[in-house]
């Protein structure tokens, strides 16, 4: 359908809520002019969630490559202002350096942001070219798709166009192809957005930003005093972060750059750079080649997320000096432990049958303990083990597993005894076609490189399309 046939839904009372914050929060910018716009990825499911799935090919390019404003929406792209800690060192020179907020769309009760990556220079580009490599876009598509299928709260890659530019990069063969990506997020407000205002002692803007976040993302907090709102907001953000963190840990995912500017207040995982999925359990595994100290290694992600939450709490205290940050965040460890127990049970399609609360909690804790002990001692594949134990122990599935030889010994017996105390949660999910395979879908670095190679050499996207279908084949099984 073309322009005359399709009208983009806009609620007149909610056009571009970002404008309510005022110009202290953003800079109007221009999109880079791209001489080529070759569509490489269009996420129809994500588009349908915001009622943009009926756009014609021409309109899709017009909005998501040429960045003409959506009707009745943001008039000119906005580079959002923020600061943040990068590897725990404060950096006041951040902000949207190669992206901008392009549009905001209300869908049901939720407000969604359309943000870009690789759309050109802004006042915060810090001498960078503001561009994104096509390989970077390719990697982000697969990260968001994989995490969504694993049940992790993540941004969604809505669109990727190849722009025809050649970029020079020092961490991949150059010149390399360029792309521009559009990301769908519930929010692009980062911990670092609050940090910037605190750094500048802008207490009124801190209060304004808190009200914006509560109105659009935590509306159940509106009928409280401001001090109560600050307390409950930090608590809600920490709960969202704990849930996403648990998804990463049970998904074997390593974000790579857990800076405060890479965490948002709705808990969505986003801004994927040098991420990795682990092959085998290894707490010291580090995704980013430049993370020499292992600050953001797999096993240190819980500590990093909590540290970041304390920075958010510290920023809020500038406007709300009586905020008891320690009281709010002290329960984070227990909260995370509950989330990781629940996430593991979801991944395994199991439920705890015990009615006694204390005994049920002990059994849940024991499941997590036994699972990670088994992975540590057996050196089994992380995702394969989760796959093999889905819906409990099946002798037939274990026998045909490519790592069947590790399913013996005392450590496995302890895990098996624990698993047998649980019940299957969904018989429908237990019978899913996905679990009739011998191996699960994975996304290890060698697979990524093998999929990228024919794209780089022959512009052959067939392996990418196959992987995309494989990732989507088990969507919904871990919710």
C-alpha positions as CSV (number, residue, x, y, z in Angstrom):
1,X,0.0,0.0,0.0
2,X,1.3,3.5,-0.8
3,X,1.0,6.8,0.8
4,X,-2.6,7.4,-0.4
5,X,-3.8,4.1,1.0
6,X,-2.1,3.9,4.3
7,X,-2.3,6.5,7.1
8,X,0.1,6.1,10.0
9,X,-1.8,5.9,13.3
10,X,-1.1,8.9,15.5
11,X,-2.8,9.8,18.7
12,X,-3.1,13.6,18.7
13,X,-2.6,14.0,22.4
14,X,0.6,12.0,22.4
15,X,2.6,13.4,19.5
16,X,6.3,13.2,20.2
17,X,6.2,13.3,24.1
18,X,9.9,13.9,24.0
19,X,9.1,17.6,23.2
20,X,7.6,17.9,26.7
21,X,11.1,17.7,28.1
22,X,12.3,20.7,26.2
23,X,15.5,21.5,24.3
24,X,17.8,20.9,27.3
25,X,17.5,17.2,26.5
26,X,18.3,17.0,22.8
27,X,19.7,18.7,19.7
28,X,18.0,18.8,16.4
29,X,20.2,17.2,13.8
30,X,20.2,16.2,10.1
31,X,20.4,12.7,8.8
32,X,23.4,11.9,6.6
33,X,22.5,11.8,2.9
34,X,22.9,8.3,1.6
35,X,23.4,7.9,-2.1
36,X,22.2,4.3,-2.0
37,X,19.4,2.6,0.0
38,X,19.3,-1.1,-0.4
39,X,16.9,-2.8,2.0
40,X,18.7,-5.7,3.8
41,X,16.2,-6.3,6.7
42,X,12.6,-5.5,7.4
43,X,11.1,-6.7,10.6
44,X,7.4,-7.1,9.9
45,X,6.5,-8.5,13.3
46,X,8.0,-5.5,15.0
47,X,6.4,-3.2,12.5
48,X,3.0,-4.7,13.2
49,X,3.4,-4.0,16.9
50,X,3.4,-0.3,16.1
51,X,1.0,-0.6,13.1
52,X,3.7,0.2,10.5
53,X,3.7,-3.2,8.8
54,X,1.6,-2.0,5.9
55,X,4.1,0.6,4.6
56,X,5.0,0.2,1.0
57,X,8.6,-0.4,0.0
58,X,8.9,3.2,-1.1
59,X,7.5,4.5,2.1
60,X,9.7,2.2,4.2
61,X,12.8,3.6,2.4
62,X,11.5,7.2,2.7
63,X,11.1,6.9,6.5
64,X,13.8,4.5,7.5
65,X,16.7,5.4,5.1
66,X,16.0,8.9,4.0
67,X,14.4,9.7,7.3
68,X,11.6,11.9,6.2
69,X,9.5,12.6,9.3
70,X,6.6,10.4,10.0
71,X,3.3,12.4,9.7
72,X,2.5,14.2,12.9
73,X,5.6,13.0,14.7
74,X,9.0,14.3,15.5
75,X,9.7,17.1,13.0
76,X,13.4,16.8,12.9
77,X,15.7,14.1,14.2
78,X,16.8,14.6,17.8
79,X,20.2,13.6,19.1
80,X,19.6,12.9,22.8
81,X,22.0,14.3,25.4
82,X,23.5,12.1,28.1
83,X,26.7,11.3,30.0
84,X,27.8,8.1,31.6
85,X,30.5,5.9,33.1
86,X,32.5,4.0,30.5
87,X,34.4,1.1,32.2
88,X,33.6,3.0,35.4
89,X,35.2,6.2,34.4
90,X,32.9,9.2,34.1
91,X,32.7,10.7,30.6
92,X,30.8,14.0,30.2
93,X,31.3,14.0,26.4
94,X,28.8,11.4,25.4
95,X,25.4,11.7,23.7
96,X,23.9,10.3,20.5
97,X,27.0,10.3,18.3
98,X,25.9,8.2,15.4
99,X,22.2,8.0,15.9
100,X,19.1,10.0,16.9
101,X,15.5,9.7,18.0
102,X,13.5,9.6,14.8
103,X,9.9,9.0,16.0
104,X,7.7,8.1,19.0
105,X,4.6,5.9,18.6
106,X,1.9,5.0,21.1
107,X,0.8,1.4,20.8
108,X,-1.8,0.4,23.2
109,X,-0.7,1.6,26.6
110,X,3.0,1.8,25.7
111,X,5.1,4.5,24.2
112,X,7.8,3.3,21.8
113,X,10.9,5.1,20.4
114,X,12.3,4.6,17.0
115,X,16.0,5.3,17.2
116,X,18.8,5.0,14.6
117,X,22.3,3.7,14.5
118,X,24.7,4.8,11.7
119,X,22.6,7.8,10.6
120,X,25.4,10.3,10.5
121,X,27.3,12.8,12.6
122,X,25.9,14.8,15.5
123,X,27.4,17.3,18.0
124,X,28.4,14.2,20.0
125,X,30.2,12.2,17.3
126,X,33.6,13.1,18.9
127,X,35.4,13.2,15.5
128,X,33.8,9.9,14.5
129,X,32.0,9.5,11.1
130,X,28.6,8.7,12.6
131,X,28.3,5.6,10.5
132,X,27.7,1.9,11.2
133,X,29.3,-1.0,9.4
134,X,27.0,-3.3,7.6
135,X,28.6,-6.1,9.6
136,X,27.7,-4.3,12.8
137,X,24.1,-4.0,11.7
138,X,24.1,-7.7,10.7
139,X,25.4,-8.6,14.2
140,X,22.8,-6.5,15.9
141,X,19.9,-8.0,13.9
142,X,21.0,-11.5,15.0
143,X,21.6,-10.5,18.7
144,X,18.1,-8.9,19.0
145,X,16.4,-11.8,17.2
146,X,18.2,-14.4,19.3
147,X,17.5,-12.7,22.7
148,X,13.9,-12.2,21.8
149,X,13.5,-15.9,21.1
150,X,15.2,-16.7,24.4
151,X,12.6,-14.5,26.2
152,X,15.0,-11.7,27.1
153,X,13.7,-8.1,27.2
154,X,15.5,-6.6,24.3
155,X,15.3,-3.8,21.7
156,X,14.1,-5.0,18.3
157,X,15.9,-4.3,15.1
158,X,13.2,-2.8,12.8
159,X,15.1,-2.0,9.6
160,X,18.5,-2.1,8.0
161,X,19.5,-0.5,4.8
162,X,22.9,-0.8,3.1
163,X,24.0,2.8,2.2
164,X,26.7,2.2,-0.4
165,X,29.4,3.9,1.6
166,X,32.9,2.4,2.3
167,X,34.1,2.8,5.9
168,X,37.6,2.6,7.4
169,X,37.6,0.6,10.6
170,X,40.6,-0.8,12.6
171,X,38.8,-3.8,14.1
172,X,37.7,-5.4,10.8
173,X,39.0,-5.6,7.2
174,X,38.6,-2.2,5.5
175,X,37.2,-0.5,3.5
176,X,34.0,-2.2,4.7
177,X,30.4,-1.7,3.8
178,X,28.1,0.7,5.6
179,X,24.5,0.3,6.8
180,X,21.9,2.3,8.7
181,X,19.8,0.6,11.4
182,X,16.5,1.6,13.0
183,X,15.9,0.2,16.5
184,X,12.5,-0.1,18.2
185,X,12.8,0.4,22.0
186,X,10.3,1.1,24.7
187,X,12.6,3.9,25.8
188,X,16.0,5.4,25.0
189,X,16.2,7.2,28.3
190,X,19.5,5.9,29.8
191,X,21.0,5.9,33.3
192,X,23.4,8.4,31.8
193,X,20.6,10.7,30.9
194,X,20.0,11.2,34.6
195,X,23.7,11.4,35.3
196,X,24.2,14.3,32.9
197,X,21.6,16.4,34.6
198,X,23.1,15.5,38.0
199,X,26.6,16.4,36.8
200,X,25.3,19.8,35.6
201,X,23.3,20.3,38.9
202,X,20.1,20.6,36.9
203,X,17.7,19.6,39.7
204,X,14.6,20.9,38.0
205,X,15.4,19.0,34.9
206,X,16.0,15.9,37.0
207,X,12.5,16.2,38.4
208,X,11.1,16.8,35.0
209,X,12.8,13.7,33.6
210,X,11.6,11.6,36.5
211,X,8.0,12.8,35.8
212,X,8.4,12.0,32.1
213,X,9.6,8.5,32.9
214,X,6.8,7.8,35.3
215,X,4.1,9.2,33.0
216,X,5.2,7.1,30.1
217,X,6.9,4.0,31.5
218,X,5.8,3.6,35.1
219,X,2.4,5.2,35.2
220,X,1.4,3.1,38.3
221,X,3.7,5.4,40.3
222,X,1.9,8.6,39.5
223,X,-0.2,8.8,42.7
224,X,2.7,9.3,45.0
225,X,4.7,12.2,46.4
226,X,7.8,13.1,44.5
227,X,10.1,11.6,47.1
228,X,8.1,8.4,47.1
229,X,8.2,8.4,43.3
230,X,12.0,8.6,43.3
231,X,12.2,5.7,45.7
232,X,9.7,3.6,43.8
233,X,11.2,4.5,40.4
234,X,14.7,3.4,41.3
235,X,13.2,0.2,42.8
236,X,11.2,-0.5,39.6
237,X,14.3,0.1,37.4
238,X,16.3,-2.2,39.5
239,X,13.6,-4.9,39.2
240,X,13.6,-4.5,35.4
241,X,17.4,-4.7,35.3
242,X,17.4,-7.8,37.5
243,X,15.0,-9.6,35.1
244,X,17.0,-8.7,32.0
245,X,20.3,-9.7,33.7
246,X,18.8,-13.1,34.6
247,X,17.9,-13.5,31.0
248,X,21.5,-12.8,29.9
249,X,23.0,-15.2,32.4
250,X,20.6,-18.1,31.6
251,X,21.0,-17.3,27.9
252,X,24.8,-17.4,28.1
253,X,24.9,-13.9,26.8
254,X,27.8,-11.4,27.4
255,X,26.8,-7.8,26.6
256,X,30.4,-6.6,26.4
257,X,30.0,-2.9,27.2
258,X,27.8,-2.5,30.3
259,X,28.4,1.2,30.6
260,X,25.8,3.4,32.3
261,X,25.0,4.9,28.9
262,X,24.2,1.5,27.6
263,X,21.5,0.7,30.1
264,X,18.0,2.2,29.9
265,X,15.3,2.7,32.5
266,X,12.9,0.2,31.1
267,X,15.4,-2.7,31.4
268,X,15.7,-3.5,27.7
269,X,18.9,-4.9,26.5
270,X,20.1,-2.7,23.7
271,X,23.1,-1.1,21.9
272,X,24.9,-4.3,20.8
273,X,28.6,-4.0,20.1
274,X,31.1,-6.7,20.8
275,X,28.6,-9.1,22.4
276,X,29.1,-12.8,22.5
277,X,27.2,-16.0,23.5
278,X,29.4,-18.4,25.5
279,X,30.0,-21.9,24.2
280,X,30.8,-23.4,27.6
281,X,30.3,-22.0,31.1
282,X,33.2,-19.7,31.9
283,X,32.7,-16.8,34.4
284,X,35.8,-15.1,33.1
285,X,34.7,-15.1,29.4
286,X,34.9,-11.5,28.1
287,X,33.2,-10.3,24.9
288,X,35.1,-7.1,24.1
289,X,38.7,-7.4,23.0
290,X,39.4,-4.0,24.7
291,X,38.1,-5.1,28.1
292,X,41.5,-6.1,29.3
293,X,40.6,-6.4,33.0
294,X,37.5,-8.5,32.3
295,X,35.3,-5.8,34.0
296,X,32.3,-6.9,31.9
297,X,33.0,-10.6,31.7
298,X,30.1,-13.1,31.8
299,X,30.5,-13.8,35.5
300,X,30.9,-10.1,36.5
301,X,27.7,-8.8,34.8
302,X,25.6,-8.9,38.0
303,X,28.2,-6.8,39.8
304,X,28.4,-4.4,36.8
305,X,24.6,-3.9,36.6
306,X,24.3,-3.3,40.4
307,X,27.2,-0.8,40.2
308,X,25.4,1.0,37.4
309,X,22.2,1.1,39.4
310,X,24.1,2.8,42.2
311,X,25.2,5.5,39.7
312,X,21.6,6.1,38.8
313,X,20.6,6.3,42.4
314,X,23.4,8.8,43.0
315,X,22.2,10.9,40.2
316,X,18.6,10.9,41.5
317,X,19.9,12.0,44.9
318,X,21.0,15.3,43.5
319,X,17.3,16.2,43.2
320,X,16.0,14.0,45.9
321,X,18.7,14.2,48.7
322,X,16.7,12.0,51.1
323,X,16.5,9.1,48.6
324,X,17.8,6.0,50.6
325,X,19.7,4.5,47.7
326,X,21.2,1.8,49.8
327,X,17.8,0.7,51.2
328,X,16.4,0.5,47.6
329,X,19.3,-1.4,46.1
330,X,20.3,-3.7,49.0
331,X,17.8,-6.3,48.0
332,X,19.1,-6.5,44.5
333,X,21.1,-9.7,45.1
334,X,18.0,-11.5,46.4
335,X,15.9,-10.1,43.6
336,X,18.3,-11.3,41.0
337,X,18.5,-14.7,42.6
338,X,14.7,-15.1,42.3
339,X,14.8,-13.9,38.7
340,X,17.5,-16.3,37.7
341,X,15.6,-19.2,39.3
342,X,12.4,-18.3,37.5
343,X,14.3,-17.8,34.2
344,X,16.0,-21.2,34.5
345,X,12.6,-22.9,35.1
346,X,11.2,-21.1,32.1
347,X,14.0,-22.3,29.9
348,X,13.6,-25.8,31.2
349,X,9.8,-25.8,31.0
350,X,9.5,-26.8,34.6
351,X,7.5,-25.8,37.6
352,X,8.0,-26.3,41.3
353,X,5.3,-28.6,42.7
354,X,6.0,-27.8,46.4
355,X,3.4,-25.9,48.3
356,X,5.5,-25.0,51.3
357,X,7.1,-21.7,50.5
358,X,10.4,-22.3,52.3
359,X,10.9,-25.7,50.8
360,X,10.0,-24.5,47.3
361,X,12.6,-21.7,47.6
362,X,15.2,-24.2,48.7
363,X,14.4,-26.5,45.7
364,X,14.6,-23.5,43.2
365,X,17.9,-22.4,44.7
366,X,19.3,-26.0,44.5
367,X,18.3,-26.3,40.8
368,X,20.4,-23.2,39.9
369,X,23.3,-24.4,42.0
370,X,23.3,-27.9,40.6
371,X,22.9,-26.7,37.0
372,X,25.9,-24.4,37.2
373,X,28.0,-26.9,39.1
374,X,27.3,-29.5,36.4
375,X,28.3,-27.0,33.7
376,X,31.5,-26.0,35.5
377,X,32.6,-29.6,36.2
378,X,31.5,-31.3,33.0
379,X,32.6,-28.5,30.7
380,X,29.4,-29.2,28.7
381,X,28.0,-26.9,26.1
382,X,25.9,-24.2,27.7
383,X,23.0,-24.0,25.3
384,X,23.1,-27.8,24.5
385,X,22.7,-28.6,28.2
386,X,19.7,-26.4,28.5
387,X,18.2,-28.0,25.4
388,X,18.9,-31.5,26.7
389,X,17.3,-30.9,30.1
390,X,14.2,-29.2,28.7
391,X,11.0,-30.6,30.3
392,X,13.2,-32.7,32.6
393,X,15.3,-35.7,32.0
394,X,14.6,-37.7,28.9
395,X,16.8,-40.8,28.4
396,X,16.1,-40.8,24.7
397,X,17.1,-37.1,24.3
398,X,20.3,-37.5,26.4
399,X,21.3,-40.5,24.4
400,X,21.1,-38.7,21.1
401,X,22.8,-35.6,22.4
402,X,26.1,-34.7,20.8
403,X,27.5,-34.5,24.3
404,X,25.9,-37.7,25.7
405,X,29.2,-38.9,27.2
406,X,29.0,-36.2,29.9
407,X,25.7,-37.4,31.3
408,X,27.2,-39.6,33.9
409,X,29.0,-39.2,37.2
410,X,28.1,-37.7,40.5
411,X,27.6,-34.1,39.4
412,X,25.1,-35.1,36.8
413,X,23.4,-37.5,39.2
414,X,22.9,-34.6,41.7
415,X,21.4,-32.4,39.0
416,X,19.2,-35.3,37.7
417,X,17.9,-35.9,41.2
418,X,17.0,-32.3,41.5
419,X,15.4,-32.1,38.1
420,X,13.2,-35.1,38.9
421,X,11.6,-33.1,41.8
422,X,10.0,-30.7,39.3
423,X,7.0,-31.0,37.0
424,X,6.6,-30.2,33.4
425,X,5.0,-26.8,33.1
426,X,3.6,-27.0,29.5
427,X,3.0,-30.3,27.7
428,X,2.4,-28.3,24.5
429,X,5.9,-26.8,24.7
430,X,7.3,-30.2,25.6
431,X,6.0,-31.5,22.3
432,X,7.3,-28.7,20.2
433,X,9.1,-29.6,16.9
434,X,12.1,-27.7,18.1
435,X,12.9,-30.3,20.8
436,X,12.8,-33.1,18.3
437,X,16.2,-31.9,17.0
438,X,19.5,-33.2,18.2
439,X,21.0,-29.7,18.7
440,X,19.6,-26.3,19.7
441,X,19.9,-23.1,17.7
442,X,23.0,-21.2,18.9
443,X,24.8,-18.0,18.0
444,X,28.5,-18.5,18.7
445,X,31.1,-16.2,17.2
446,X,32.3,-18.9,14.7
447,X,28.7,-19.2,13.4
448,X,28.4,-15.4,13.1
449,X,31.6,-15.3,11.1
450,X,30.6,-18.2,8.9
451,X,27.3,-16.5,8.1
452,X,28.9,-13.2,7.4
453,X,31.6,-14.6,5.0
454,X,29.4,-15.2,2.0
455,X,27.8,-11.8,2.5
456,X,31.2,-10.1,2.5
457,X,32.5,-12.1,-0.4
458,X,29.6,-12.8,-2.7
459,X,26.7,-10.7,-1.3
460,X,25.0,-14.0,-0.6
461,X,22.5,-13.6,2.3
462,X,21.1,-17.2,2.2
463,X,22.9,-18.4,5.3
464,X,21.7,-15.3,7.2
465,X,18.1,-16.0,6.1
466,X,18.4,-19.6,7.2
467,X,19.8,-18.6,10.6
468,X,17.0,-16.0,11.0
469,X,14.4,-18.7,10.4
470,X,16.1,-21.1,12.8
471,X,16.2,-18.4,15.5
472,X,12.5,-17.6,15.0
473,X,11.5,-21.3,15.0
474,X,11.5,-21.5,18.8
475,X,10.1,-18.1,19.6
476,X,7.6,-18.2,22.4
477,X,8.9,-21.4,23.9
478,X,10.7,-19.7,26.8
479,X,8.0,-17.3,28.0
